[in-house]
Amino acid sequence: MFDVRTRLTDPALPSRIRALGFRDLDVANVLAAAATVAARKDDLDAIAFMAEQLVSWIGNFQLIDGRVWSGPQAHSEAVGTGVLPMLALLLTAPEVAAFHASRGIPPEVSTATLADLGQQVWVHQLTYHEFGLHTQGWLLSAWCGVLYWLGRLQFELCLENRIANGGETREWVISTHIPRTGPLTPGLVDESFAEATNFFARYFPDYPTRDFFCASWMLDPQIAELFPHSNLAAFQRRWTLYGDSQPGNADVLFFVFNRREPTNPESLPRDTALQRALAERMAAGLNWSTVKGRIRQESVSSPRSGQRDSIPPASVS
């Protein structure tokens, strides 16, 4: 059984919390939650169960589509929404770091990647105005060992469908994610793509890839039409878009406005030009889409004059 109480009461816990990207106020909240949970057997058992699940998933990439939190109730009235999963993630970070080290991954990359835990607690505060965590499912990729924070962007080894020779196969791609950490300038994006190409080839040669992949509201062509000279438009032009789009309003609400559905578009903040444009279109009954794109790894050094077309993934060049 995972010794939760011992780890929660470890004198080194405050420094470990800070290393995981928690802001000062959240550090205090985590320590208070740890002290509360350490005296509650049911909560300790729930964390232990989740921690054992997390450890069993580290490095097991074949479970990439099947990792789901299960077991005892993950909510505790004593400490708040998502705090028990948060503590399970916190306490198992050393095991994830050990996996990184076993692959030869530099400590600074390991530290930056695991710091997404603190980032997601901050995102929860922005969204719900309370201490907690509601994106623990997203963090499973980092804790499994398939996702890494490399410069401005995050990259994840991901299985994606490819259509070729009249059939459909699954292949490994490098899925691209855009965390909320400042401007998406072309220079920083170039550096991240170049770093990711070298990183996965060096540390995961047993999972060969040839394409970057992205599925995002940022690839909705409406963005480039509204802001043709923006960093977002430059990012979008890198990609060859393909396939059917999916509803993207929920992603726009979350990533741009820190809201979850249902939300009245008239109530959305309009503090930036991007927020004003997106909110006004949603208030007018127009929708946003999540769109897929691919980039061949050898072409990441310069933006592309992207287009939306019906080219299947196998034909992307």
TIVEXLUM-34622 format. One record per residue (C-alpha): residue number from 1; residue in one letter; x, y, z. Coordinates in Angstrom, 2 decimals, decimal comma, padded with zeros to 5 digits. Layout:
! TIVEXLUM-34622
site pos = NUM code = A px = X py = Y pz = Z .
...
END
This chain:
! TIVEXLUM-34622
site pos = 1 code = M px = 000,00 py = 000,00 pz = 000,00 .
site pos = 2 code = F px = 001,31 py = 003,45 pz = -000,92 .
site pos = 3 code = D px = 002,41 py = 005,20 pz = 002,30 .
site pos = 4 code = V px = 000,45 py = 008,42 pz = 001,89 .
site pos = 5 code = R px = 000,66 py = 009,70 pz = 005,47 .
site pos = 6 code = T px = 004,46 py = 009,50 pz = 005,54 .
site pos = 7 code = R px = 004,77 py = 011,49 pz = 002,32 .
site pos = 8 code = L px = 002,18 py = 014,06 pz = 003,40 .
site pos = 9 code = T px = 004,07 py = 014,75 pz = 006,62 .
site pos = 10 code = D px = 007,56 py = 014,76 pz = 005,09 .
site pos = 11 code = P px = 009,44 py = 017,95 pz = 006,15 .
site pos = 12 code = A px = 010,61 py = 018,30 pz = 002,53 .
site pos = 13 code = L px = 007,02 py = 018,57 pz = 001,26 .
site pos = 14 code = P px = 006,96 py = 022,42 pz = 000,99 .
site pos = 15 code = S px = 010,02 py = 022,50 pz = -001,29 .
site pos = 16 code = R px = 008,59 py = 019,69 pz = -003,42 .
site pos = 17 code = I px = 005,33 py = 021,59 pz = -003,80 .
site pos = 18 code = R px = 007,15 py = 024,71 pz = -005,00 .
site pos = 19 code = A px = 009,19 py = 022,62 pz = -007,47 .
site pos = 20 code = L px = 005,91 py = 021,48 pz = -009,01 .
site pos = 21 code = G px = 004,96 py = 024,98 pz = -010,10 .
site pos = 22 code = F px = 002,55 py = 025,96 pz = -007,30 .
site pos = 23 code = R px = 002,17 py = 029,67 pz = -006,62 .
site pos = 24 code = D px = 002,71 py = 030,96 pz = -003,07 .
site pos = 25 code = L px = -000,95 py = 031,01 pz = -002,04 .
site pos = 26 code = D px = -001,47 py = 027,53 pz = -003,45 .
site pos = 27 code = V px = 001,55 py = 026,22 pz = -001,54 .
site pos = 28 code = A px = -000,13 py = 027,27 pz = 001,70 .
site pos = 29 code = N px = -003,41 py = 025,69 pz = 000,58 .
site pos = 30 code = V px = -001,73 py = 022,39 pz = -000,31 .
site pos = 31 code = L px = 000,04 py = 022,23 pz = 003,04 .
site pos = 32 code = A px = -003,25 py = 022,91 pz = 004,86 .
site pos = 33 code = A px = -004,99 py = 020,20 pz = 002,82 .
site pos = 34 code = A px = -002,16 py = 017,75 pz = 003,50 .
site pos = 35 code = A px = -002,46 py = 018,34 pz = 007,24 .
site pos = 36 code = T px = -006,23 py = 017,81 pz = 007,12 .
site pos = 37 code = V px = -006,07 py = 014,66 pz = 005,01 .
site pos = 38 code = A px = -003,32 py = 013,12 pz = 007,13 .
site pos = 39 code = A px = -005,89 py = 012,68 pz = 009,90 .
site pos = 40 code = R px = -008,65 py = 011,21 pz = 007,70 .
site pos = 41 code = K px = -008,33 py = 007,49 pz = 006,95 .
site pos = 42 code = D px = -010,90 py = 007,42 pz = 004,14 .
site pos = 43 code = D px = -009,13 py = 010,24 pz = 002,31 .
site pos = 44 code = L px = -005,75 py = 008,58 pz = 002,84 .
site pos = 45 code = D px = -007,08 py = 005,33 pz = 001,38 .
site pos = 46 code = A px = -008,54 py = 007,14 pz = -001,63 .
site pos = 47 code = I px = -005,22 py = 008,89 pz = -002,32 .
site pos = 48 code = A px = -003,31 py = 005,63 pz = -001,91 .
site pos = 49 code = F px = -005,56 py = 003,91 pz = -004,44 .
site pos = 50 code = M px = -005,12 py = 006,71 pz = -006,98 .
site pos = 51 code = A px = -001,39 py = 006,87 pz = -006,37 .
site pos = 52 code = E px = -001,01 py = 003,16 pz = -007,03 .
site pos = 53 code = Q px = -002,94 py = 003,59 pz = -010,28 .
site pos = 54 code = L px = -000,68 py = 006,44 pz = -011,32 .
site pos = 55 code = V px = 002,49 py = 004,50 pz = -010,59 .
site pos = 56 code = S px = 001,23 py = 001,49 pz = -012,55 .
site pos = 57 code = W px = 000,68 py = 003,70 pz = -015,61 .
site pos = 58 code = I px = 004,15 py = 005,28 pz = -015,69 .
site pos = 59 code = G px = 005,89 py = 004,26 pz = -018,91 .
site pos = 60 code = N px = 002,99 py = 002,02 pz = -019,99 .
site pos = 61 code = F px = 002,24 py = 003,81 pz = -023,24 .
site pos = 62 code = Q px = -000,04 py = 001,08 pz = -024,54 .
site pos = 63 code = L px = -002,65 py = 002,34 pz = -022,06 .
site pos = 64 code = I px = -002,54 py = 005,77 pz = -023,70 .
site pos = 65 code = D px = -006,24 py = 005,63 pz = -024,67 .
site pos = 66 code = G px = -007,46 py = 003,85 pz = -021,57 .
site pos = 67 code = R px = -006,27 py = 005,70 pz = -018,48 .
site pos = 68 code = V px = -009,30 py = 006,60 pz = -016,36 .
site pos = 69 code = W px = -009,43 py = 007,53 pz = -012,69 .
site pos = 70 code = S px = -011,39 py = 004,87 pz = -010,83 .
site pos = 71 code = G px = -011,89 py = 003,46 pz = -007,39 .
site pos = 72 code = P px = -012,86 py = 005,29 pz = -004,19 .
site pos = 73 code = Q px = -014,66 py = 008,60 pz = -004,32 .
site pos = 74 code = A px = -012,11 py = 011,26 pz = -005,28 .
site pos = 75 code = H px = -014,02 py = 014,13 pz = -003,70 .
site pos = 76 code = S px = -013,56 py = 015,16 pz = -000,10 .
site pos = 77 code = E px = -015,77 py = 017,74 pz = 001,56 .
site pos = 78 code = A px = -012,95 py = 018,42 pz = 003,99 .
site pos = 79 code = V px = -010,48 py = 019,77 pz = 001,42 .
site pos = 80 code = G px = -012,45 py = 020,65 pz = -001,74 .
site pos = 81 code = T px = -012,84 py = 019,83 pz = -005,41 .
site pos = 82 code = G px = -010,13 py = 017,67 pz = -006,92 .
site pos = 83 code = V px = -007,74 py = 018,04 pz = -004,00 .
site pos = 84 code = L px = -007,39 py = 014,29 pz = -003,38 .
site pos = 85 code = P px = -006,33 py = 013,61 pz = -007,00 .
site pos = 86 code = M px = -004,05 py = 016,65 pz = -006,74 .
site pos = 87 code = L px = -002,35 py = 015,13 pz = -003,70 .
site pos = 88 code = A px = -002,04 py = 011,77 pz = -005,45 .
site pos = 89 code = L px = -000,30 py = 013,50 pz = -008,36 .
site pos = 90 code = L px = 001,91 py = 015,47 pz = -005,99 .
site pos = 91 code = L px = 003,00 py = 012,42 pz = -004,03 .
site pos = 92 code = T px = 003,82 py = 010,34 pz = -007,12 .
site pos = 93 code = A px = 005,90 py = 013,02 pz = -008,86 .
site pos = 94 code = P px = 009,16 py = 011,41 pz = -007,62 .
site pos = 95 code = E px = 008,25 py = 008,17 pz = -009,41 .
site pos = 96 code = V px = 007,59 py = 010,06 pz = -012,64 .
site pos = 97 code = A px = 010,89 py = 011,92 pz = -012,28 .
site pos = 98 code = A px = 012,65 py = 008,57 pz = -011,78 .
site pos = 99 code = F px = 011,13 py = 007,33 pz = -015,05 .
site pos = 100 code = H px = 012,40 py = 010,46 pz = -016,79 .
site pos = 101 code = A px = 015,88 py = 009,85 pz = -015,37 .
site pos = 102 code = S px = 015,79 py = 006,23 pz = -016,54 .
site pos = 103 code = R px = 015,36 py = 007,53 pz = -020,09 .
site pos = 104 code = G px = 018,20 py = 010,02 pz = -019,66 .
site pos = 105 code = I px = 015,84 py = 013,00 pz = -019,83 .
site pos = 106 code = P px = 017,51 py = 016,15 pz = -018,41 .
site pos = 107 code = P px = 016,35 py = 017,15 pz = -014,90 .
site pos = 108 code = E px = 015,31 py = 020,62 pz = -016,09 .
site pos = 109 code = V px = 012,88 py = 019,10 pz = -018,62 .
site pos = 110 code = S px = 011,49 py = 016,78 pz = -015,94 .
site pos = 111 code = T px = 011,00 py = 019,72 pz = -013,56 .
site pos = 112 code = A px = 009,31 py = 021,90 pz = -016,19 .
site pos = 113 code = T px = 007,00 py = 019,06 pz = -017,25 .
site pos = 114 code = L px = 005,86 py = 018,17 pz = -013,74 .
site pos = 115 code = A px = 005,32 py = 021,85 pz = -012,92 .
site pos = 116 code = D px = 002,15 py = 021,63 pz = -014,98 .
site pos = 117 code = L px = 000,49 py = 020,40 pz = -011,78 .
site pos = 118 code = G px = 000,87 py = 023,83 pz = -010,19 .
site pos = 119 code = Q px = -000,14 py = 025,45 pz = -013,45 .
site pos = 120 code = Q px = -003,40 py = 023,48 pz = -013,53 .
site pos = 121 code = V px = -004,22 py = 024,40 pz = -009,93 .
site pos = 122 code = W px = -003,80 py = 028,05 pz = -010,97 .
site pos = 123 code = V px = -006,09 py = 027,43 pz = -013,98 .
site pos = 124 code = H px = -008,70 py = 025,99 pz = -011,62 .
site pos = 125 code = Q px = -008,51 py = 029,18 pz = -009,54 .
site pos = 126 code = L px = -008,99 py = 031,30 pz = -012,67 .
site pos = 127 code = T px = -012,00 py = 029,23 pz = -013,70 .
site pos = 128 code = Y px = -013,82 py = 028,58 pz = -010,41 .
site pos = 129 code = H px = -012,29 py = 031,18 pz = -008,06 .
site pos = 130 code = E px = -011,34 py = 028,55 pz = -005,51 .
site pos = 131 code = F px = -008,46 py = 026,27 pz = -004,60 .
site pos = 132 code = G px = -008,77 py = 022,88 pz = -006,26 .
site pos = 133 code = L px = -008,19 py = 020,91 pz = -009,45 .
site pos = 134 code = H px = -010,57 py = 019,83 pz = -012,20 .
site pos = 135 code = T px = -008,10 py = 018,95 pz = -014,99 .
site pos = 136 code = Q px = -006,57 py = 015,89 pz = -013,37 .
site pos = 137 code = G px = -007,48 py = 013,83 pz = -016,44 .
site pos = 138 code = W px = -005,27 py = 016,05 pz = -018,59 .
site pos = 139 code = L px = -002,34 py = 015,57 pz = -016,19 .
site pos = 140 code = L px = -002,41 py = 011,80 pz = -016,64 .
site pos = 141 code = S px = -000,46 py = 012,17 pz = -019,90 .
site pos = 142 code = A px = 002,43 py = 013,88 pz = -018,13 .
site pos = 143 code = W px = 002,34 py = 011,40 pz = -015,26 .
site pos = 144 code = C px = 002,28 py = 008,46 pz = -017,68 .
site pos = 145 code = G px = 005,44 py = 009,81 pz = -019,28 .
site pos = 146 code = V px = 004,20 py = 010,71 pz = -022,76 .
site pos = 147 code = L px = 003,96 py = 014,52 pz = -022,40 .
site pos = 148 code = Y px = 006,81 py = 017,02 pz = -021,97 .
site pos = 149 code = W px = 007,03 py = 020,80 pz = -021,63 .
site pos = 150 code = L px = 009,71 py = 021,98 pz = -024,06 .
site pos = 151 code = G px = 010,04 py = 025,75 pz = -024,20 .
site pos = 152 code = R px = 006,85 py = 027,57 pz = -025,14 .
site pos = 153 code = L px = 004,88 py = 024,43 pz = -026,05 .
site pos = 154 code = Q px = 004,01 py = 021,03 pz = -024,65 .
site pos = 155 code = F px = 004,37 py = 017,88 pz = -026,72 .
site pos = 156 code = E px = 002,83 py = 014,46 pz = -026,25 .
site pos = 157 code = L px = 003,47 py = 011,09 pz = -027,84 .
site pos = 158 code = C px = 000,04 py = 010,25 pz = -029,15 .
site pos = 159 code = L px = -001,61 py = 007,57 pz = -031,31 .
site pos = 160 code = E px = -003,53 py = 009,07 pz = -034,22 .
site pos = 161 code = N px = -005,36 py = 007,57 pz = -037,18 .
site pos = 162 code = R px = -003,72 py = 007,63 pz = -040,61 .
site pos = 163 code = I px = -005,50 py = 006,81 pz = -043,86 .
site pos = 164 code = A px = -003,25 py = 005,07 pz = -046,38 .
site pos = 165 code = N px = -003,70 py = 002,60 pz = -049,22 .
site pos = 166 code = G px = -007,45 py = 002,51 pz = -048,72 .
site pos = 167 code = G px = -007,22 py = 001,58 pz = -045,06 .
site pos = 168 code = E px = -006,79 py = 003,16 pz = -041,65 .
site pos = 169 code = T px = -003,90 py = 002,55 pz = -039,27 .
site pos = 170 code = R px = -002,74 py = 003,96 pz = -035,96 .
site pos = 171 code = E px = 000,64 py = 005,65 pz = -035,74 .
site pos = 172 code = W px = 002,64 py = 007,62 pz = -033,20 .
site pos = 173 code = V px = 002,69 py = 011,39 pz = -033,69 .
site pos = 174 code = I px = 003,89 py = 014,29 pz = -031,56 .
site pos = 175 code = S px = 000,74 py = 016,05 pz = -030,42 .
site pos = 176 code = T px = 001,21 py = 019,77 pz = -029,79 .
site pos = 177 code = H px = -000,40 py = 021,68 pz = -026,90 .
site pos = 178 code = I px = -000,31 py = 025,41 pz = -026,16 .
site pos = 179 code = P px = -000,20 py = 026,25 pz = -022,42 .
site pos = 180 code = R px = -001,25 py = 029,68 pz = -021,13 .
site pos = 181 code = T px = 002,16 py = 031,15 pz = -020,52 .
site pos = 182 code = G px = 002,38 py = 034,27 pz = -022,65 .
site pos = 183 code = P px = 002,66 py = 035,30 pz = -026,31 .
site pos = 184 code = L px = 002,85 py = 032,64 pz = -029,00 .
site pos = 185 code = T px = 005,66 py = 034,33 pz = -030,90 .
site pos = 186 code = P px = 007,00 py = 032,59 pz = -034,03 .
site pos = 187 code = G px = 010,56 py = 032,51 pz = -032,72 .
site pos = 188 code = L px = 009,58 py = 030,72 pz = -029,51 .
site pos = 189 code = V px = 007,39 py = 028,30 pz = -031,47 .
site pos = 190 code = D px = 010,27 py = 027,52 pz = -033,87 .
site pos = 191 code = E px = 012,54 py = 026,77 pz = -030,91 .
site pos = 192 code = S px = 009,98 py = 024,47 pz = -029,29 .
site pos = 193 code = F px = 009,37 py = 022,51 pz = -032,48 .
site pos = 194 code = A px = 013,09 py = 022,07 pz = -033,08 .
site pos = 195 code = E px = 013,64 py = 020,99 pz = -029,47 .
site pos = 196 code = A px = 010,75 py = 018,51 pz = -029,62 .
site pos = 197 code = T px = 012,03 py = 016,95 pz = -032,86 .
site pos = 198 code = N px = 015,42 py = 016,28 pz = -031,26 .
site pos = 199 code = F px = 013,98 py = 015,36 pz = -027,86 .
site pos = 200 code = F px = 011,69 py = 012,51 pz = -028,96 .
site pos = 201 code = A px = 014,21 py = 011,14 pz = -031,47 .
site pos = 202 code = R px = 016,85 py = 011,00 pz = -028,73 .
site pos = 203 code = Y px = 014,89 py = 009,84 pz = -025,69 .
site pos = 204 code = F px = 012,11 py = 007,80 pz = -027,32 .
site pos = 205 code = P px = 013,67 py = 006,14 pz = -030,38 .
site pos = 206 code = D px = 011,43 py = 003,13 pz = -029,73 .
site pos = 207 code = Y px = 008,42 py = 005,32 pz = -030,60 .
site pos = 208 code = P px = 009,41 py = 006,74 pz = -034,00 .
site pos = 209 code = T px = 007,36 py = 009,65 pz = -035,32 .
site pos = 210 code = R px = 007,39 py = 011,73 pz = -038,50 .
site pos = 211 code = D px = 004,56 py = 014,22 pz = -037,95 .
site pos = 212 code = F px = 003,56 py = 016,86 pz = -035,47 .
site pos = 213 code = F px = -000,18 py = 016,81 pz = -034,82 .
site pos = 214 code = C px = -002,53 py = 019,39 pz = -033,36 .
site pos = 215 code = A px = -006,28 py = 019,47 pz = -032,70 .
site pos = 216 code = S px = -007,25 py = 022,92 pz = -031,47 .
site pos = 217 code = W px = -009,66 py = 025,81 pz = -031,70 .
site pos = 218 code = M px = -006,59 py = 027,83 pz = -032,67 .
site pos = 219 code = L px = -006,65 py = 026,07 pz = -036,04 .
site pos = 220 code = D px = -010,19 py = 027,27 pz = -036,83 .
site pos = 221 code = P px = -009,75 py = 029,29 pz = -040,08 .
site pos = 222 code = Q px = -011,97 py = 032,01 pz = -038,61 .
site pos = 223 code = I px = -009,05 py = 033,01 pz = -036,37 .
site pos = 224 code = A px = -006,77 py = 033,78 pz = -039,31 .
site pos = 225 code = E px = -009,57 py = 035,64 pz = -041,06 .
site pos = 226 code = L px = -010,18 py = 037,86 pz = -038,04 .
site pos = 227 code = F px = -006,51 py = 038,45 pz = -037,15 .
site pos = 228 code = P px = -004,43 py = 037,78 pz = -040,29 .
site pos = 229 code = H px = -001,26 py = 039,41 pz = -038,90 .
site pos = 230 code = S px = -001,41 py = 037,90 pz = -035,40 .
site pos = 231 code = N px = 000,76 py = 035,28 pz = -033,70 .
site pos = 232 code = L px = -002,26 py = 032,97 pz = -033,76 .
site pos = 233 code = A px = -002,57 py = 033,31 pz = -037,54 .
site pos = 234 code = A px = 001,17 py = 032,66 pz = -037,96 .
site pos = 235 code = F px = 000,84 py = 029,55 pz = -035,81 .
site pos = 236 code = Q px = -002,13 py = 028,35 pz = -037,85 .
site pos = 237 code = R px = -000,30 py = 028,82 pz = -041,17 .
site pos = 238 code = R px = 002,27 py = 026,22 pz = -040,12 .
site pos = 239 code = W px = -000,27 py = 023,43 pz = -040,32 .
site pos = 240 code = T px = -001,90 py = 021,51 pz = -043,14 .
site pos = 241 code = L px = -005,48 py = 021,16 pz = -041,97 .
site pos = 242 code = Y px = -007,47 py = 018,02 pz = -042,67 .
site pos = 243 code = G px = -010,46 py = 015,95 pz = -041,68 .
site pos = 244 code = D px = -013,77 py = 016,91 pz = -040,15 .
site pos = 245 code = S px = -013,91 py = 019,69 pz = -037,60 .
site pos = 246 code = Q px = -015,48 py = 019,19 pz = -034,19 .
site pos = 247 code = P px = -017,49 py = 021,62 pz = -032,01 .
site pos = 248 code = G px = -015,06 py = 024,04 pz = -030,38 .
site pos = 249 code = N px = -017,16 py = 026,45 pz = -028,32 .
site pos = 250 code = A px = -016,34 py = 024,68 pz = -025,05 .
site pos = 251 code = D px = -012,60 py = 024,94 pz = -025,72 .
site pos = 252 code = V px = -012,88 py = 028,63 pz = -026,60 .
site pos = 253 code = L px = -014,83 py = 029,31 pz = -023,42 .
site pos = 254 code = F px = -012,25 py = 027,52 pz = -021,29 .
site pos = 255 code = F px = -008,97 py = 028,55 pz = -022,88 .
site pos = 256 code = V px = -009,87 py = 032,15 pz = -023,75 .
site pos = 257 code = F px = -012,40 py = 033,13 pz = -021,08 .
site pos = 258 code = N px = -011,73 py = 030,71 pz = -018,17 .
site pos = 259 code = R px = -015,36 py = 029,59 pz = -018,28 .
site pos = 260 code = R px = -017,11 py = 026,24 pz = -018,56 .
site pos = 261 code = E px = -020,40 py = 025,49 pz = -020,28 .
site pos = 262 code = P px = -023,15 py = 026,49 pz = -019,95 .
site pos = 263 code = T px = -022,23 py = 030,17 pz = -020,22 .
site pos = 264 code = N px = -024,21 py = 033,07 pz = -021,62 .
site pos = 265 code = P px = -022,00 py = 034,65 pz = -024,34 .
site pos = 266 code = E px = -023,29 py = 038,09 pz = -023,36 .
site pos = 267 code = S px = -021,60 py = 037,70 pz = -019,97 .
site pos = 268 code = L px = -018,14 py = 036,97 pz = -021,37 .
site pos = 269 code = P px = -015,31 py = 039,44 pz = -020,66 .
site pos = 270 code = R px = -014,13 py = 041,59 pz = -023,55 .
site pos = 271 code = D px = -010,78 py = 042,80 pz = -022,22 .
site pos = 272 code = T px = -008,75 py = 041,97 pz = -025,34 .
site pos = 273 code = A px = -009,33 py = 042,17 pz = -029,09 .
site pos = 274 code = L px = -009,38 py = 038,37 pz = -029,23 .
site pos = 275 code = Q px = -011,96 py = 038,10 pz = -026,46 .
site pos = 276 code = R px = -014,15 py = 040,76 pz = -028,07 .
site pos = 277 code = A px = -014,11 py = 039,06 pz = -031,47 .
site pos = 278 code = L px = -014,81 py = 035,58 pz = -030,12 .
site pos = 279 code = A px = -017,49 py = 036,70 pz = -027,67 .
site pos = 280 code = E px = -019,31 py = 038,85 pz = -030,22 .
site pos = 281 code = R px = -019,47 py = 036,01 pz = -032,71 .
site pos = 282 code = M px = -020,73 py = 033,58 pz = -030,08 .
site pos = 283 code = A px = -023,33 py = 036,12 pz = -028,93 .
site pos = 284 code = A px = -024,47 py = 036,35 pz = -032,57 .
site pos = 285 code = G px = -025,05 py = 032,58 pz = -032,61 .
site pos = 286 code = L px = -021,89 py = 031,69 pz = -034,57 .
site pos = 287 code = N px = -019,84 py = 028,69 pz = -033,50 .
site pos = 288 code = W px = -016,16 py = 027,86 pz = -033,26 .
site pos = 289 code = S px = -014,55 py = 024,61 pz = -034,32 .
site pos = 290 code = T px = -011,70 py = 022,37 pz = -033,21 .
site pos = 291 code = V px = -009,67 py = 021,51 pz = -036,29 .
site pos = 292 code = K px = -006,90 py = 018,97 pz = -036,91 .
site pos = 293 code = G px = -003,57 py = 019,74 pz = -038,52 .
site pos = 294 code = R px = -000,27 py = 018,04 pz = -039,29 .
site pos = 295 code = I px = 003,29 py = 019,18 pz = -039,92 .
site pos = 296 code = R px = 006,13 py = 017,00 pz = -041,14 .
site pos = 297 code = Q px = 008,96 py = 017,23 pz = -038,65 .
site pos = 298 code = E px = 011,53 py = 018,17 pz = -041,26 .
site pos = 299 code = S px = 009,53 py = 021,31 pz = -042,13 .
site pos = 300 code = V px = 009,13 py = 022,85 pz = -038,67 .
site pos = 301 code = S px = 011,81 py = 025,49 pz = -039,02 .
site pos = 302 code = S px = 009,61 py = 027,94 pz = -040,95 .
site pos = 303 code = P px = 005,91 py = 028,86 pz = -040,99 .
site pos = 304 code = R px = 003,82 py = 027,35 pz = -043,76 .
site pos = 305 code = S px = 001,25 py = 028,95 pz = -046,03 .
site pos = 306 code = G px = -001,34 py = 026,55 pz = -044,64 .
site pos = 307 code = Q px = -004,70 py = 025,79 pz = -046,15 .
site pos = 308 code = R px = -007,75 py = 023,79 pz = -045,28 .
site pos = 309 code = D px = -008,22 py = 020,86 pz = -047,58 .
site pos = 310 code = S px = -009,36 py = 017,27 pz = -047,73 .
site pos = 311 code = I px = -005,87 py = 015,75 pz = -047,95 .
site pos = 312 code = P px = -005,71 py = 012,61 pz = -045,78 .
site pos = 313 code = P px = -002,90 py = 012,43 pz = -043,22 .
site pos = 314 code = A px = -000,88 py = 010,02 pz = -045,37 .
site pos = 315 code = S px = -000,54 py = 012,70 pz = -048,06 .
site pos = 316 code = V px = 000,59 py = 015,57 pz = -045,90 .
site pos = 317 code = S px = 003,96 py = 016,89 pz = -047,06 .
END
